Amino acid sequence: MSFTNYMENLVLDHLFGGPDFDRLASVYVGLSTTEPQEDGTGITEPPSTDGYARVEIVNDGAEQEWNAAVT
């Protein structure tokens, strides 16, 4: 799976002199029972009646889950 078209455009703008974008204050991690499409559609989350809920992760640089990417 790739980035959505929206995210691809943000990255291209950032790399090639377009407007900068700010780091998100929180990131929500969720599941989809269907395959998301590149345009951001096609997401089907499990029902909350089964105990499912998205998880919020505060993106303040202190969480180990969000260390810088490495190659």
All heavy atoms as TSV, in Angstrom:
chain	resi	resn	atom	element	x	y	z
A	1	MET	N	N	0.843	-1.172	0.000
A	1	MET	CA	C	0.000	0.000	0.000
A	1	MET	C	C	0.893	1.241	0.000
A	1	MET	O	O	1.922	1.293	0.650
A	1	MET	CB	C	-0.894	-0.016	1.247
A	1	MET	CG	C	-1.873	1.119	1.277
A	1	MET	SD	S	-3.114	0.960	2.561
A	1	MET	CE	C	-2.228	1.655	3.936
A	2	SER	N	N	0.472	2.243	-0.730
A	2	SER	CA	C	1.241	3.478	-0.813
A	2	SER	C	C	0.583	4.566	0.029
A	2	SER	O	O	-0.452	4.356	0.642
A	2	SER	CB	C	1.310	3.926	-2.278
A	2	SER	OG	O	0.022	4.249	-2.754
A	3	PHE	N	N	1.197	5.741	0.035
A	3	PHE	CA	C	0.562	6.905	0.647
A	3	PHE	C	C	-0.703	7.247	-0.136
A	3	PHE	O	O	-0.827	6.913	-1.317
A	3	PHE	CB	C	1.475	8.129	0.581
A	3	PHE	CG	C	2.630	8.130	1.535
A	3	PHE	CD1	C	3.874	8.554	1.111
A	3	PHE	CD2	C	2.488	7.736	2.849
A	3	PHE	CE1	C	4.950	8.595	1.970
A	3	PHE	CE2	C	3.551	7.772	3.733
A	3	PHE	CZ	C	4.781	8.199	3.285
A	4	THR	N	N	-1.611	7.979	0.496
A	4	THR	CA	C	-2.744	8.513	-0.248
A	4	THR	C	C	-2.236	9.609	-1.188
A	4	THR	O	O	-1.127	10.138	-1.010
A	4	THR	CB	C	-3.808	9.116	0.686
A	4	THR	OG1	O	-3.223	10.209	1.398
A	4	THR	CG2	C	-4.346	8.082	1.675
A	5	ASN	N	N	-3.029	9.941	-2.185
A	5	ASN	CA	C	-2.647	11.024	-3.097
A	5	ASN	C	C	-2.407	12.319	-2.336
A	5	ASN	O	O	-1.483	13.071	-2.655
A	5	ASN	CB	C	-3.744	11.238	-4.146
A	5	ASN	CG	C	-3.853	10.070	-5.096
A	5	ASN	OD1	O	-2.915	9.317	-5.299
A	5	ASN	ND2	N	-5.021	9.914	-5.680
A	6	TYR	N	N	-3.225	12.595	-1.318
A	6	TYR	CA	C	-3.076	13.801	-0.501
A	6	TYR	C	C	-1.701	13.844	0.158
A	6	TYR	O	O	-0.995	14.861	0.106
A	6	TYR	CB	C	-4.187	13.847	0.545
A	6	TYR	CG	C	-4.088	15.004	1.497
A	6	TYR	CD1	C	-4.437	16.291	1.100
A	6	TYR	CD2	C	-3.643	14.818	2.801
A	6	TYR	CE1	C	-4.340	17.362	1.969
A	6	TYR	CE2	C	-3.547	15.885	3.684
A	6	TYR	CZ	C	-3.896	17.156	3.264
A	6	TYR	OH	O	-3.799	18.206	4.125
A	7	MET	N	N	-1.287	12.718	0.762
A	7	MET	CA	C	0.014	12.684	1.439
A	7	MET	C	C	1.158	12.777	0.434
A	7	MET	O	O	2.160	13.447	0.681
A	7	MET	CB	C	0.129	11.399	2.276
A	7	MET	CG	C	1.404	11.313	3.064
A	7	MET	SD	S	1.450	12.641	4.297
A	7	MET	CE	C	3.081	12.436	4.934
A	8	GLU	N	N	1.015	12.130	-0.710
A	8	GLU	CA	C	2.049	12.224	-1.740
A	8	GLU	C	C	2.248	13.677	-2.167
A	8	GLU	O	O	3.382	14.135	-2.327
A	8	GLU	CB	C	1.671	11.377	-2.951
A	8	GLU	CG	C	1.753	9.890	-2.695
A	8	GLU	CD	C	1.188	9.059	-3.825
A	8	GLU	OE1	O	0.530	9.617	-4.740
A	8	GLU	OE2	O	1.391	7.836	-3.796
A	9	ASN	N	N	1.151	14.411	-2.331
A	9	ASN	CA	C	1.254	15.817	-2.726
A	9	ASN	C	C	1.902	16.661	-1.639
A	9	ASN	O	O	2.698	17.563	-1.939
A	9	ASN	CB	C	-0.123	16.370	-3.092
A	9	ASN	CG	C	-0.624	15.814	-4.405
A	9	ASN	OD1	O	0.158	15.429	-5.263
A	9	ASN	ND2	N	-1.931	15.761	-4.564
A	10	LEU	N	N	1.594	16.392	-0.363
A	10	LEU	CA	C	2.241	17.118	0.726
A	10	LEU	C	C	3.750	16.893	0.720
A	10	LEU	O	O	4.533	17.838	0.895
A	10	LEU	CB	C	1.673	16.681	2.078
A	10	LEU	CG	C	0.293	17.187	2.453
A	10	LEU	CD1	C	-0.135	16.558	3.782
A	10	LEU	CD2	C	0.258	18.693	2.549
A	11	VAL	N	N	4.171	15.652	0.532
A	11	VAL	CA	C	5.600	15.338	0.516
A	11	VAL	C	C	6.282	16.010	-0.677
A	11	VAL	O	O	7.358	16.611	-0.542
A	11	VAL	CB	C	5.826	13.811	0.499
A	11	VAL	CG1	C	7.284	13.477	0.253
A	11	VAL	CG2	C	5.349	13.193	1.807
A	12	LEU	N	N	5.666	15.939	-1.843
A	12	LEU	CA	C	6.253	16.588	-3.018
A	12	LEU	C	C	6.356	18.094	-2.823
A	12	LEU	O	O	7.385	18.696	-3.162
A	12	LEU	CB	C	5.427	16.269	-4.265
A	12	LEU	CG	C	5.545	14.841	-4.784
A	12	LEU	CD1	C	4.522	14.594	-5.882
A	12	LEU	CD2	C	6.950	14.556	-5.280
A	13	ASP	N	N	5.311	18.721	-2.288
A	13	ASP	CA	C	5.371	20.158	-2.001
A	13	ASP	C	C	6.511	20.471	-1.051
A	13	ASP	O	O	7.253	21.429	-1.245
A	13	ASP	CB	C	4.052	20.643	-1.395
A	13	ASP	CG	C	2.940	20.775	-2.421
A	13	ASP	OD1	O	3.236	20.751	-3.635
A	13	ASP	OD2	O	1.779	20.909	-1.992
A	14	HIS	N	N	6.655	19.668	-0.013
A	14	HIS	CA	C	7.705	19.895	0.979
A	14	HIS	C	C	9.099	19.761	0.346
A	14	HIS	O	O	9.981	20.585	0.584
A	14	HIS	CB	C	7.552	18.907	2.131
A	14	HIS	CG	C	8.584	19.053	3.191
A	14	HIS	ND1	N	8.587	20.105	4.088
A	14	HIS	CD2	C	9.668	18.305	3.496
A	14	HIS	CE1	C	9.626	19.984	4.897
A	14	HIS	NE2	N	10.294	18.899	4.554
A	15	LEU	N	N	9.285	18.749	-0.470
A	15	LEU	CA	C	10.594	18.503	-1.071
A	15	LEU	C	C	10.976	19.538	-2.122
A	15	LEU	O	O	12.150	19.868	-2.286
A	15	LEU	CB	C	10.629	17.110	-1.711
A	15	LEU	CG	C	10.595	15.929	-0.752
A	15	LEU	CD1	C	10.500	14.625	-1.536
A	15	LEU	CD2	C	11.820	15.918	0.145
A	16	PHE	N	N	9.982	20.043	-2.841
A	16	PHE	CA	C	10.287	20.906	-3.974
A	16	PHE	C	C	9.848	22.356	-3.783
A	16	PHE	O	O	9.517	23.050	-4.730
A	16	PHE	CB	C	9.670	20.325	-5.253
A	16	PHE	CG	C	10.269	18.998	-5.619
A	16	PHE	CD1	C	9.555	17.839	-5.448
A	16	PHE	CD2	C	11.578	18.918	-6.087
A	16	PHE	CE1	C	10.116	16.608	-5.773
A	16	PHE	CE2	C	12.144	17.706	-6.406
A	16	PHE	CZ	C	11.412	16.545	-6.252
A	17	GLY	N	N	9.884	22.838	-2.536
A	17	GLY	CA	C	9.707	24.253	-2.279
A	17	GLY	C	C	8.285	24.738	-2.105
A	17	GLY	O	O	8.058	25.935	-2.036
A	18	GLY	N	N	7.333	23.837	-2.047
A	18	GLY	CA	C	5.956	24.248	-1.793
A	18	GLY	C	C	5.767	24.575	-0.331
A	18	GLY	O	O	6.725	24.644	0.438
A	19	PRO	N	N	4.515	24.763	0.077
A	19	PRO	CA	C	4.264	25.097	1.486
A	19	PRO	C	C	4.645	23.947	2.414
A	19	PRO	O	O	4.467	22.785	2.085
A	19	PRO	CB	C	2.759	25.359	1.534
A	19	PRO	CG	C	2.208	24.699	0.323
A	19	PRO	CD	C	3.292	24.678	-0.702
A	20	ASP	N	N	5.223	24.307	3.556
A	20	ASP	CA	C	5.560	23.303	4.559
A	20	ASP	C	C	4.289	22.843	5.260
A	20	ASP	O	O	3.266	23.513	5.218
A	20	ASP	CB	C	6.516	23.874	5.603
A	20	ASP	CG	C	7.912	24.083	5.037
A	20	ASP	OD1	O	8.289	23.355	4.114
A	20	ASP	OD2	O	8.610	24.986	5.531
A	21	PHE	N	N	4.367	21.707	5.914
A	21	PHE	CA	C	3.233	21.243	6.706
A	21	PHE	C	C	3.716	20.920	8.100
A	21	PHE	O	O	4.860	20.538	8.309
A	21	PHE	CB	C	2.505	20.054	6.069
A	21	PHE	CG	C	3.369	18.861	5.774
A	21	PHE	CD1	C	3.453	17.813	6.671
A	21	PHE	CD2	C	4.077	18.764	4.590
A	21	PHE	CE1	C	4.235	16.706	6.408
A	21	PHE	CE2	C	4.855	17.657	4.311
A	21	PHE	CZ	C	4.933	16.622	5.220
A	22	ASP	N	N	2.860	21.122	9.072
A	22	ASP	CA	C	3.194	20.906	10.465
A	22	ASP	C	C	2.970	19.447	10.857
A	22	ASP	O	O	2.095	18.769	10.315
A	22	ASP	CB	C	2.330	21.789	11.374
A	22	ASP	CG	C	2.624	23.269	11.158
A	22	ASP	OD1	O	3.796	23.607	10.919
A	22	ASP	OD2	O	1.673	24.070	11.230
A	23	ARG	N	N	3.763	19.001	11.814
A	23	ARG	CA	C	3.587	17.666	12.381
A	23	ARG	C	C	2.228	17.603	13.068
A	23	ARG	O	O	1.802	18.543	13.725
A	23	ARG	CB	C	4.696	17.413	13.402
A	23	ARG	CG	C	4.587	16.066	14.090
A	23	ARG	CD	C	5.658	15.900	15.119
A	23	ARG	NE	N	6.961	16.072	14.484
A	23	ARG	CZ	C	8.102	15.793	15.076
A	23	ARG	NH1	N	8.125	15.368	16.312
A	23	ARG	NH2	N	9.229	15.962	14.456
A	24	LEU	N	N	1.539	16.489	12.904
A	24	LEU	CA	C	0.251	16.299	13.555
A	24	LEU	C	C	0.435	16.185	15.059
A	24	LEU	O	O	1.389	15.562	15.526
A	24	LEU	CB	C	-0.425	15.032	13.035
A	24	LEU	CG	C	-0.745	15.000	11.544
A	24	LEU	CD1	C	-1.214	13.616	11.143
A	24	LEU	CD2	C	-1.783	16.043	11.202
A	25	ALA	N	N	-0.475	16.767	15.827
A	25	ALA	CA	C	-0.398	16.702	17.285
A	25	ALA	C	C	-0.706	15.298	17.781
A	25	ALA	O	O	-0.138	14.842	18.771
A	25	ALA	CB	C	-1.366	17.700	17.910
A	26	SER	N	N	-1.597	14.609	17.097
A	26	SER	CA	C	-1.958	13.229	17.443
A	26	SER	C	C	-2.118	12.423	16.173
A	26	SER	O	O	-2.508	12.957	15.132
A	26	SER	CB	C	-3.280	13.173	18.212
A	26	SER	OG	O	-3.134	13.752	19.485
A	27	VAL	N	N	-1.807	11.157	16.254
A	27	VAL	CA	C	-2.013	10.220	15.154
A	27	VAL	C	C	-2.966	9.154	15.658
A	27	VAL	O	O	-2.795	8.644	16.771
A	27	VAL	CB	C	-0.678	9.582	14.708
A	27	VAL	CG1	C	-0.902	8.548	13.633
A	27	VAL	CG2	C	0.289	10.654	14.238
A	28	TYR	N	N	-3.973	8.851	14.863
A	28	TYR	CA	C	-4.937	7.820	15.236
A	28	TYR	C	C	-4.663	6.575	14.403
A	28	TYR	O	O	-4.598	6.641	13.180
A	28	TYR	CB	C	-6.363	8.308	15.015
A	28	TYR	CG	C	-6.750	9.390	15.980
A	28	TYR	CD1	C	-6.438	10.722	15.729
A	28	TYR	CD2	C	-7.392	9.077	17.164
A	28	TYR	CE1	C	-6.772	11.713	16.624
A	28	TYR	CE2	C	-7.730	10.071	18.077
A	28	TYR	CZ	C	-7.417	11.382	17.795
A	28	TYR	OH	O	-7.749	12.366	18.692
A	29	VAL	N	N	-4.484	5.455	15.075
A	29	VAL	CA	C	-4.213	4.192	14.410
A	29	VAL	C	C	-5.493	3.376	14.445
A	29	VAL	O	O	-6.112	3.221	15.496
A	29	VAL	CB	C	-3.060	3.434	15.110
A	29	VAL	CG1	C	-2.796	2.104	14.431
A	29	VAL	CG2	C	-1.802	4.295	15.130
A	30	GLY	N	N	-5.887	2.875	13.287
A	30	GLY	CA	C	-7.114	2.099	13.206
A	30	GLY	C	C	-6.947	0.924	12.269
A	30	GLY	O	O	-5.928	0.786	11.580
A	31	LEU	N	N	-7.946	0.086	12.244
A	31	LEU	CA	C	-7.966	-1.095	11.385
A	31	LEU	C	C	-9.002	-0.914	10.288
A	31	LEU	O	O	-9.965	-0.166	10.442
A	31	LEU	CB	C	-8.334	-2.338	12.198
A	31	LEU	CG	C	-7.424	-2.694	13.360
A	31	LEU	CD1	C	-8.014	-3.872	14.131
A	31	LEU	CD2	C	-6.034	-3.028	12.861
A	32	SER	N	N	-8.825	-1.626	9.192
A	32	SER	CA	C	-9.823	-1.673	8.138
A	32	SER	C	C	-10.028	-3.127	7.745
A	32	SER	O	O	-9.059	-3.870	7.566
A	32	SER	CB	C	-9.384	-0.856	6.922
A	32	SER	OG	O	-10.371	-0.913	5.908
A	33	THR	N	N	-11.268	-3.510	7.608
A	33	THR	CA	C	-11.567	-4.886	7.191
A	33	THR	C	C	-11.577	-5.017	5.677
A	33	THR	O	O	-11.749	-6.115	5.147
A	33	THR	CB	C	-12.922	-5.345	7.749
A	33	THR	OG1	O	-13.938	-4.453	7.286
A	33	THR	CG2	C	-12.898	-5.359	9.277
A	34	THR	N	N	-11.403	-3.894	4.977
A	34	THR	CA	C	-11.304	-3.894	3.520
A	34	THR	C	C	-10.026	-3.170	3.127
A	34	THR	O	O	-9.419	-2.474	3.937
A	34	THR	CB	C	-12.519	-3.182	2.887
A	34	THR	OG1	O	-12.605	-1.862	3.436
A	34	THR	CG2	C	-13.806	-3.940	3.166
A	35	GLU	N	N	-9.627	-3.321	1.884
A	35	GLU	CA	C	-8.388	-2.693	1.428
A	35	GLU	C	C	-8.619	-1.216	1.117
A	35	GLU	O	O	-9.411	-0.875	0.235
A	35	GLU	CB	C	-7.864	-3.393	0.178
A	35	GLU	CG	C	-6.553	-2.834	-0.307
A	35	GLU	CD	C	-5.993	-3.583	-1.504
A	35	GLU	OE1	O	-6.560	-4.601	-1.900
A	35	GLU	OE2	O	-4.983	-3.121	-2.028
A	36	PRO	N	N	-7.919	-0.316	1.814
A	36	PRO	CA	C	-8.049	1.116	1.517
A	36	PRO	C	C	-7.498	1.422	0.124
A	36	PRO	O	O	-6.523	0.808	-0.324
A	36	PRO	CB	C	-7.204	1.792	2.588
A	36	PRO	CG	C	-7.061	0.780	3.669
A	36	PRO	CD	C	-7.081	-0.547	2.981
A	37	GLN	N	N	-8.114	2.385	-0.525
A	37	GLN	CA	C	-7.668	2.793	-1.848
A	37	GLN	C	C	-6.729	3.982	-1.738
A	37	GLN	O	O	-6.689	4.679	-0.731
A	37	GLN	CB	C	-8.879	3.151	-2.716
A	37	GLN	CG	C	-9.857	2.003	-2.879
A	37	GLN	CD	C	-9.208	0.770	-3.483
A	37	GLN	OE1	O	-8.573	0.845	-4.530
A	37	GLN	NE2	N	-9.344	-0.363	-2.820
A	38	GLU	N	N	-5.969	4.232	-2.780
A	38	GLU	CA	C	-4.979	5.304	-2.764
A	38	GLU	C	C	-5.621	6.678	-2.597
A	38	GLU	O	O	-5.004	7.601	-2.076
A	38	GLU	CB	C	-4.144	5.271	-4.041
A	38	GLU	CG	C	-2.950	6.188	-3.978
A	38	GLU	CD	C	-1.957	5.969	-5.094
A	38	GLU	OE1	O	-1.761	4.822	-5.513
A	38	GLU	OE2	O	-1.374	6.960	-5.523
A	39	ASP	N	N	-6.870	6.824	-3.016
A	39	ASP	CA	C	-7.546	8.116	-2.872
A	39	ASP	C	C	-8.163	8.306	-1.491
A	39	ASP	O	O	-8.831	9.290	-1.218
A	39	ASP	CB	C	-8.596	8.315	-3.959
A	39	ASP	CG	C	-9.758	7.327	-3.874
A	39	ASP	OD1	O	-9.775	6.478	-2.957
A	39	ASP	OD2	O	-10.646	7.408	-4.737
A	40	GLY	N	N	-7.925	7.349	-0.572
A	40	GLY	CA	C	-8.409	7.460	0.805
A	40	GLY	C	C	-9.771	6.849	1.042
A	40	GLY	O	O	-10.260	6.841	2.164
A	41	THR	N	N	-10.395	6.309	0.006
A	41	THR	CA	C	-11.694	5.658	0.167
A	41	THR	C	C	-11.497	4.168	0.418
A	41	THR	O	O	-10.383	3.656	0.376
A	41	THR	CB	C	-12.568	5.846	-1.085
A	41	THR	OG1	O	-11.925	5.211	-2.204
A	41	THR	CG2	C	-12.798	7.317	-1.383
A	42	GLY	N	N	-12.600	3.468	0.658
A	42	GLY	CA	C	-12.553	2.015	0.804
A	42	GLY	C	C	-12.199	1.526	2.191
A	42	GLY	O	O	-11.893	0.362	2.380
A	43	ILE	N	N	-12.226	2.410	3.183
A	43	ILE	CA	C	-11.894	2.017	4.551
A	43	ILE	C	C	-13.170	1.592	5.271
A	43	ILE	O	O	-14.148	2.323	5.294
A	43	ILE	CB	C	-11.211	3.165	5.304
A	43	ILE	CG1	C	-9.885	3.508	4.624
A	43	ILE	CG2	C	-11.005	2.809	6.774
A	43	ILE	CD1	C	-9.219	4.751	5.143
A	44	THR	N	N	-13.145	0.391	5.838
A	44	THR	CA	C	-14.283	-0.119	6.602
A	44	THR	C	C	-13.765	-0.567	7.962
A	44	THR	O	O	-13.129	-1.610	8.079
A	44	THR	CB	C	-14.946	-1.315	5.881
A	44	THR	OG1	O	-15.272	-0.928	4.551
A	44	THR	CG2	C	-16.187	-1.775	6.611
A	45	GLU	N	N	-14.021	0.248	8.979
A	45	GLU	CA	C	-13.556	-0.099	10.322
A	45	GLU	C	C	-14.496	-1.115	10.956
A	45	GLU	O	O	-15.700	-1.121	10.669
A	45	GLU	CB	C	-13.477	1.145	11.197
A	45	GLU	CG	C	-12.373	2.087	10.761
A	45	GLU	CD	C	-12.229	3.246	11.705
A	45	GLU	OE1	O	-13.052	4.168	11.639
A	45	GLU	OE2	O	-11.268	3.221	12.495
A	46	PRO	N	N	-13.965	-1.975	11.810
A	46	PRO	CA	C	-14.826	-2.914	12.534
A	46	PRO	C	C	-15.830	-2.147	13.391
A	46	PRO	O	O	-15.576	-1.006	13.783
A	46	PRO	CB	C	-13.839	-3.695	13.423
A	46	PRO	CG	C	-12.514	-3.503	12.788
A	46	PRO	CD	C	-12.554	-2.162	12.130
A	47	PRO	N	N	-16.980	-2.737	13.698
A	47	PRO	CA	C	-17.981	-2.026	14.498
A	47	PRO	C	C	-17.521	-1.817	15.938
A	47	PRO	O	O	-16.876	-2.680	16.538
A	47	PRO	CB	C	-19.206	-2.930	14.443
A	47	PRO	CG	C	-18.693	-4.270	14.044
A	47	PRO	CD	C	-17.441	-4.059	13.274
A	48	SER	N	N	-17.858	-0.659	16.481
A	48	SER	CA	C	-17.493	-0.353	17.861
A	48	SER	C	C	-18.247	-1.236	18.853
A	48	SER	O	O	-17.816	-1.404	19.994
A	48	SER	CB	C	-17.740	1.123	18.171
A	48	SER	OG	O	-19.103	1.438	18.007
A	49	THR	N	N	-19.351	-1.813	18.412
A	49	THR	CA	C	-20.126	-2.696	19.295
A	49	THR	C	C	-19.351	-3.957	19.644
A	49	THR	O	O	-19.673	-4.633	20.613
A	49	THR	CB	C	-21.466	-3.088	18.649
A	49	THR	OG1	O	-21.208	-3.671	17.365
A	49	THR	CG2	C	-22.360	-1.876	18.485
A	50	ASP	N	N	-18.326	-4.262	18.856
A	50	ASP	CA	C	-17.469	-5.423	19.135
A	50	ASP	C	C	-16.280	-5.054	20.011
A	50	ASP	O	O	-15.352	-5.832	20.180
A	50	ASP	CB	C	-16.972	-6.055	17.839
A	50	ASP	CG	C	-18.081	-6.705	17.032
A	50	ASP	OD1	O	-19.134	-7.036	17.631
A	50	ASP	OD2	O	-17.903	-6.880	15.820
A	51	GLY	N	N	-16.265	-3.809	20.535
A	51	GLY	CA	C	-15.174	-3.371	21.402
A	51	GLY	C	C	-14.036	-2.687	20.660
A	51	GLY	O	O	-13.022	-2.327	21.255
A	52	TYR	N	N	-14.198	-2.491	19.356
A	52	TYR	CA	C	-13.154	-1.848	18.561
A	52	TYR	C	C	-13.169	-0.340	18.788
A	52	TYR	O	O	-14.224	0.278	18.889
A	52	TYR	CB	C	-13.366	-2.131	17.072
A	52	TYR	CG	C	-12.513	-1.270	16.181
A	52	TYR	CD1	C	-11.179	-1.581	15.971
A	52	TYR	CD2	C	-13.027	-0.137	15.577
A	52	TYR	CE1	C	-10.381	-0.782	15.181
A	52	TYR	CE2	C	-12.244	0.672	14.777
A	52	TYR	CZ	C	-10.923	0.340	14.581
A	52	TYR	OH	O	-10.132	1.139	13.805
A	53	ALA	N	N	-11.994	0.269	18.824
A	53	ALA	CA	C	-11.859	1.724	18.850
A	53	ALA	C	C	-10.491	2.090	18.298
A	53	ALA	O	O	-9.513	1.365	18.497
A	53	ALA	CB	C	-12.001	2.247	20.274
A	54	ARG	N	N	-10.433	3.193	17.588
A	54	ARG	CA	C	-9.135	3.710	17.142
A	54	ARG	C	C	-8.304	4.053	18.362
A	54	ARG	O	O	-8.827	4.381	19.418
A	54	ARG	CB	C	-9.313	4.979	16.322
A	54	ARG	CG	C	-9.969	4.765	15.006
A	54	ARG	CD	C	-10.081	6.081	14.286
A	54	ARG	NE	N	-10.982	5.955	13.160
A	54	ARG	CZ	C	-11.432	6.975	12.468
A	54	ARG	NH1	N	-11.080	8.207	12.794
A	54	ARG	NH2	N	-12.238	6.781	11.456
A	55	VAL	N	N	-6.977	4.021	18.189
A	55	VAL	CA	C	-6.060	4.347	19.278
A	55	VAL	C	C	-5.390	5.673	18.946
A	55	VAL	O	O	-4.832	5.838	17.856
A	55	VAL	CB	C	-5.001	3.234	19.452
A	55	VAL	CG1	C	-3.984	3.617	20.497
A	55	VAL	CG2	C	-5.671	1.918	19.784
A	56	GLU	N	N	-5.434	6.615	19.885
A	56	GLU	CA	C	-4.764	7.894	19.704
A	56	GLU	C	C	-3.346	7.802	20.257
A	56	GLU	O	O	-3.128	7.345	21.381
A	56	GLU	CB	C	-5.510	9.012	20.437
A	56	GLU	CG	C	-4.808	10.347	20.316
A	56	GLU	CD	C	-5.474	11.456	21.111
A	56	GLU	OE1	O	-6.343	11.155	21.954
A	56	GLU	OE2	O	-5.118	12.615	20.884
A	57	ILE	N	N	-2.387	8.243	19.459
A	57	ILE	CA	C	-0.999	8.320	19.910
A	57	ILE	C	C	-0.576	9.773	19.796
A	57	ILE	O	O	-0.608	10.354	18.708
A	57	ILE	CB	C	-0.078	7.408	19.076
A	57	ILE	CG1	C	-0.510	5.956	19.231
A	57	ILE	CG2	C	1.372	7.601	19.494
A	57	ILE	CD1	C	0.253	4.983	18.386
A	58	VAL	N	N	-0.222	10.365	20.928
A	58	VAL	CA	C	0.219	11.760	20.940
A	58	VAL	C	C	1.574	11.826	20.240
A	58	VAL	O	O	2.500	11.083	20.561
A	58	VAL	CB	C	0.303	12.294	22.384
A	58	VAL	CG1	C	0.824	13.718	22.399
A	58	VAL	CG2	C	-1.066	12.213	23.038
A	59	ASN	N	N	1.679	12.693	19.267
A	59	ASN	CA	C	2.873	12.794	18.431
A	59	ASN	C	C	3.748	13.948	18.924
A	59	ASN	O	O	3.927	14.953	18.261
A	59	ASN	CB	C	2.445	13.015	16.979
A	59	ASN	CG	C	3.578	12.837	16.005
A	59	ASN	OD1	O	4.589	12.234	16.332
A	59	ASN	ND2	N	3.419	13.349	14.816
A	60	ASP	N	N	4.322	13.768	20.121
A	60	ASP	CA	C	5.139	14.826	20.722
A	60	ASP	C	C	6.637	14.536	20.673
A	60	ASP	O	O	7.431	15.234	21.282
A	60	ASP	CB	C	4.707	15.070	22.166
A	60	ASP	CG	C	4.874	13.844	23.048
A	60	ASP	OD1	O	5.368	12.809	22.564
A	60	ASP	OD2	O	4.495	13.917	24.226
A	61	GLY	N	N	7.033	13.497	19.978
A	61	GLY	CA	C	8.443	13.145	19.882
A	61	GLY	C	C	8.942	12.290	21.025
A	61	GLY	O	O	10.060	11.802	20.997
A	62	ALA	N	N	8.111	12.093	22.062
A	62	ALA	CA	C	8.529	11.313	23.221
A	62	ALA	C	C	8.190	9.835	23.077
A	62	ALA	O	O	8.774	9.000	23.750
A	62	ALA	CB	C	7.867	11.857	24.490
A	63	GLU	N	N	7.252	9.511	22.206
A	63	GLU	CA	C	6.837	8.119	22.034
A	63	GLU	C	C	7.872	7.361	21.204
A	63	GLU	O	O	8.298	7.825	20.156
A	63	GLU	CB	C	5.481	8.035	21.334
A	63	GLU	CG	C	4.348	8.630	22.113
A	63	GLU	CD	C	3.964	7.807	23.327
A	63	GLU	OE1	O	4.163	6.584	23.305
A	63	GLU	OE2	O	3.491	8.406	24.294
A	64	GLN	N	N	8.284	6.208	21.661
A	64	GLN	CA	C	9.262	5.401	20.941
A	64	GLN	C	C	8.742	4.902	19.592
A	64	GLN	O	O	9.518	4.620	18.709
A	64	GLN	CB	C	9.704	4.219	21.805
A	64	GLN	CG	C	10.480	4.620	23.032
A	64	GLN	CD	C	11.778	5.342	22.696
A	64	GLN	OE1	O	12.515	4.926	21.812
A	64	GLN	NE2	N	12.049	6.425	23.370
A	65	GLU	N	N	7.434	4.807	19.453
A	65	GLU	CA	C	6.861	4.315	18.195
A	65	GLU	C	C	7.152	5.228	17.028
A	65	GLU	O	O	7.066	4.823	15.876
A	65	GLU	CB	C	5.339	4.153	18.315
A	65	GLU	CG	C	4.889	3.078	19.259
A	65	GLU	CD	C	4.773	3.577	20.698
A	65	GLU	OE1	O	5.102	4.713	20.991
A	65	GLU	OE2	O	4.359	2.776	21.538
A	66	TRP	N	N	7.491	6.489	17.298
A	66	TRP	CA	C	7.624	7.465	16.225
A	66	TRP	C	C	9.056	7.960	16.044
A	66	TRP	O	O	9.292	9.112	15.729
A	66	TRP	CB	C	6.678	8.641	16.473
A	66	TRP	CG	C	5.266	8.198	16.619
A	66	TRP	CD1	C	4.513	8.262	17.738
A	66	TRP	CD2	C	4.449	7.584	15.628
A	66	TRP	NE1	N	3.283	7.729	17.509
A	66	TRP	CE2	C	3.208	7.314	16.230
A	66	TRP	CE3	C	4.644	7.232	14.304
A	66	TRP	CZ2	C	2.158	6.709	15.530
A	66	TRP	CZ3	C	3.591	6.627	13.620
A	66	TRP	CH2	C	2.389	6.374	14.221
A	67	ASN	N	N	10.028	7.091	16.239
A	67	ASN	CA	C	11.411	7.468	15.974
A	67	ASN	C	C	11.576	7.774	14.484
A	67	ASN	O	O	10.803	7.331	13.657
A	67	ASN	CB	C	12.376	6.356	16.363
A	67	ASN	CG	C	12.503	6.216	17.869
A	67	ASN	OD1	O	12.189	7.129	18.610
A	67	ASN	ND2	N	12.928	5.064	18.325
A	68	ALA	N	N	12.620	8.503	14.155
A	68	ALA	CA	C	12.893	8.843	12.766
A	68	ALA	C	C	13.105	7.580	11.928
A	68	ALA	O	O	13.653	6.591	12.409
A	68	ALA	CB	C	14.122	9.742	12.680
A	69	ALA	N	N	12.689	7.652	10.683
A	69	ALA	CA	C	12.864	6.524	9.775
A	69	ALA	C	C	14.355	6.338	9.462
A	69	ALA	O	O	15.112	7.294	9.412
A	69	ALA	CB	C	12.107	6.783	8.471
A	70	VAL	N	N	14.755	5.107	9.293
A	70	VAL	CA	C	16.140	4.797	8.941
A	70	VAL	C	C	16.132	3.819	7.775
A	70	VAL	O	O	15.169	3.121	7.531
A	70	VAL	CB	C	16.921	4.173	10.128
A	70	VAL	CG1	C	17.077	5.172	11.243
A	70	VAL	CG2	C	16.261	2.926	10.619
A	71	THR	N	N	17.236	3.789	7.047
A	71	THR	CA	C	17.338	2.855	5.928
A	71	THR	C	C	18.196	1.675	6.293
A	71	THR	O	O	18.981	1.709	7.192
A	71	THR	CB	C	17.936	3.547	4.688
A	71	THR	OG1	O	19.204	4.105	5.029
A	71	THR	CG2	C	17.000	4.618	4.207
